[in-house]
Amino acid sequence: MTMTHENGHWQDEVRRVAQGIRRRVLEHTITQNGGYLSQACSSAETLATLYVKVMRLGPSIAPKVPPPFPGVPSQHNSAAFTGAGYNGPHAPDLDRFFLSAVHYALALYAALIEVGRMAPEGLAQFNQDGSTVEMIGAEHSPGLEVTGGSLGQTLSQAGGSALARRLRGETGRNWVFMSDGEFQSGQTWEAVQALSFYRLDTVGVYVDVNGQQCDGKMTEVMNIEPLTSRLEAFGARVFQVAGHDPDALAAPTELPPDGRPLFILAYTNACAGLPLLESRRPKLHYVRFKSEDERQTFASYLAAMN
């Protein structure tokens, strides 16, 4: 089912944030000669819509410039922390956010910067020794509060959190961002089954269905379609939407909960907003420039975006 939403000023803000995500990730990829660029292109509007329109979050309570890694959590390490503070305080009526596809971390950091929750200087720490601004986000990274492990584990964690919150009488929703490749994992389907069984309709899941994975097209590696009917068979409430349309992305979240976990399948283009990437299909998972000439071509495109 495809949803729409009436026009308004928030859509312009979503588009501004989405363009900022692409610009920052492209700049980082050029500077570092590598980055998860296609993930930012496909997810930009989804992340922007979540932060601008969908999620009910309090102001950030984390340092604008991310602090260094405090060490792993343990009973002997009182300094350990998570990155959840960038999404505001935990409160019974506020939402929580879970990034499942943790290789999208760079896109999330860019989103946090664009909405004023993290300082731009934080990206200078990206993938540096001792930094919390990790390439593959972990529980201490900005905007995260759990470690996703090898893909497919965070949906289970979000479900457990949602169940605990319901038992405490909390009303806030629990939003999960996933990649379509995670539906090749068995644990994902066990999690969907549990969400449906416990009627956890406070869980809302956005899936970036860009059809790409590290080895190329998903349809040629391990096809997951028809994803809608499979999820519905597991008891989920599912909407297919145009993944670069803010109205379509937001509309399903405005429907009253009906006892089923909500899945919003955002069908996207992994090269959206950056047509230069098309020349690299079908291998889009991680961009490392093949020559200085190619890097300069992307740099020229970035200059034209500013």
N, C-alpha and C positions, 0 to 999 in steps of 0.2 A: 504494500500500500504506500502511495506517495502522498506526503503531506505538504501543505503550503502555509504561509503566514502573511498577514498584511504587512505592507511596507512601513518603515519607521526609521528613526535616526540611529537606533542601535545597529542596524545593518551596516551603515557607513562605518561605524566604529569597528565592527567585525572585519570589514574589508581592509581597513587601515592596519589593524593588528595582524591580519593574515599576510598582507604585503610586507609588513615589518619582519615577520617570522622568516619569510623567504629571503628577504634582503640580508638579514643577519646571518642566516645559515649559509647563504651563498658567499658572503664576505669571508666567513670563517673557513669555508672549504677552499677558497682561493688562497687565503693566507697560509693555511696549514697543508695545502696540497692534498686534501682528503676530507671527506665528511659524508654523513648520511643525508645527502641532499634530496633525493627523491622522496624520502619520508616526510621532509618538511614541505615539499611541494604538494603532496597529496593530503597531508593532515592539517595544513595551515588554517583553513576555514573551520574545521571541526574544533581544534584547540581554541581558536579565537571565539567561536560561538559558545563554547563551554564557559570560558572566563568572562566574556562580556555579557552574555544573556542567560545562560542556563543555571549555572551553579550559584547557590546562595552561600557566599563565603564572607567571613569577617576580614578586616584588614590584616595584612601580613604582620606577624610578630617575630619574624626572623631578621637577622642582620641583612642590610641591603647588599653588602659584599659578603659572599659565603665564607664562613670560617673554615679553617683547615680540618682535616680528618681527625676526629677525637679518639680513634681506636674503636675496636669492636665492642658492642654492648656486653656487659658482664656485671656480676655483683660487685666486682672490684673496680669498675670504671664508672664513676658517677658523672663523668664529663660527656658520656655518649649522648647523642641526640639524633633525631630524624629530621628530614627536610620538610615535614608537614607544616611547620610554622609559616612557610611561604604562602600557604593556602589559608592562613588565619588560624585562630584558636579552635580547639575542639569544643563544641557546645551542642547541647541536645537538639537545638532547632536548626543548626547549620549543617551544610553538606560537607562531604569529604570526597577527596579525589584520589584515584589509584591509577598509576601509569603501569599498564601490564607490558606493553611493548617497549621495554626499557632501552632499546637501541634508538628510540625516538627522543632520547633525553635532550639532545641539542635543540630540537624543535620546541620542547617544553621550556628549556631555559630561555630561549628567544621569546616565547609567549609570556613568560614571567616578566621579562624586561619590558616588553611592549605594554603590559598592563600595569607597570609601575611597582611590581612586587620584588624585583631584583635589580641591582645596579648593572649597567652595561659592563662595568669593569670586571664583573664576575666571570665573564666568558674568557678573560685572559688566563684564568686558572684551569681552563678545560683540559682534562686528561693529563694534568701535571702531577708529579709525585707529591703525595701528601695533601692533595686537593679533594674536596667533596664534590666538585663539579666534574663528575666522571663521564667518560664517553658512554659507558653502559651504566645507566643510573642505578644507584643502590639506595638503601633506606636512609642514608645520611645525605643524599644529594638533594639540591633545591627542588621542592615540589613533590618529593616522594616521601613515603613513610614506611614502605615495605620493600624488600628485595624480591624482584620478580624471578630470580633464578634463571634457569633455562626456560625459555618461553612457555607460557601456558599455566603458570602457577598463581598469578595474582588474582584471577577471578575467584579462585577458591578462598584466598585471603580476604577479599572484599566481601564475599558471602558470609564468612565467619564473623567479620566485623559488623555487617548489617544485622545478623541474627543477634549478636550481643547487644547492639544498640536497641533493637526492638524489645529485648528482655528488660532493658533498663528504662523503657518508655520513651526513648528518644525518637524524634520525628524527622530529623535531617535525612536527606537522601545520600546515596553512596554511588558516585559516578566512576566508571571504569573506562579507560581508553585501551582498546586492543587493536592488534593487527590481524588481518585475515589469515595469515599463516599460522596463527595459534590454534586455528580450528583443524589443523592437521594433528594436534596433540590430543591424546585420550583424556588427560586430566581436565581439559577444557569442557569436554562433554559431561564428565562426572560432575563438574561444578554447575553446569546448566541444570542438570538433573536435580541437584541439591537445592538450587535456587527455586526451582519450580515446586519441589516437594514441600519446602518450608514457606512457600508463598511470599517470597521476599520481593515484594513490589516496590521497595525503597531502593532497589538496585537498578541503575540505568547504565547500559553498556553501549558505547559508541565503538563501532568497528570500522577501521580504515580498510575498505575493500578496494585495494589498488591493483590486485591481480599479479603482484610481483613478489618474488623472494630471491634469496641470494643466488639460486641456480637458474633464474629466469622466470618464465611465465608459470604461474601456479597451475594452470590447466595442463601443463606438460610435465610437472613434477608430481603433484598429488592434488587432483581437483577436489574442491570442497563444495561446489555447487551441485544441487540447488540448496544454498545455505538457508534461505528463508523457510522452506518447508521442513528442512531438517531441524532447525531450531523450534519451529512450531510443534513438531512431533515430540520434542522434549518438554513442551509446556510453556514456552516463552511467548511473549507478545512481541511481534516483530514488524518493523517498518523499513522498507527500502526507500532511501532518499538520494537525491543528487548531492554528492558530498562537497560541492563547492558553492552551494546555495544556502546562505544563512537562514532564510525563511524555512526551507525544507528541513534543515538540521534541527532547528529549535522546536518546530511545531509538535512533534510527538510528545515532548516533555510537558506540554501544557494540558494534556489529557489527564483526567483523574485516574489514579492507580486502580487496577482491577484485580489485584491478587497475583498477577504474573510478573516475573522479571521483564524489564523492558530492554529490547535490543534494537538499536538503530544502526542499520547497515548503510554506511556512507560510501556509495560507489564513487570512486575518485580516479583521477588521472595522475600517475606518478610524475608526470612532467608539467603539471598545471602551473601556469605562470612563468615557466622557464622552458620555452620550446627548444632551446639549445640541447636539452637533455635527450630529445627524441632520437638523436643520432646514436645514442648509446643503447637503445633497446636491442635485445630484451634484458641485458645485464645492467640493472639500475641500482642494485642494492647499496653499493658504496662507491662513491666517485673518487678516483684518484686520477689526476690528469696524465694523459699519455705523453704530452710534450709541453714545452714552454709556450709554443704557439697556441695550443688549445687553452692553456690557462689564461693567456692574454685575451683570447676571444671571450671567455667567461667574464674576465675583468672588465672588458669593454661593455658587456651587457649590464654588469652591475653598475657601472658609471652612468649608464643611460637610465637606470631605475631610480637613481637618487635625485 
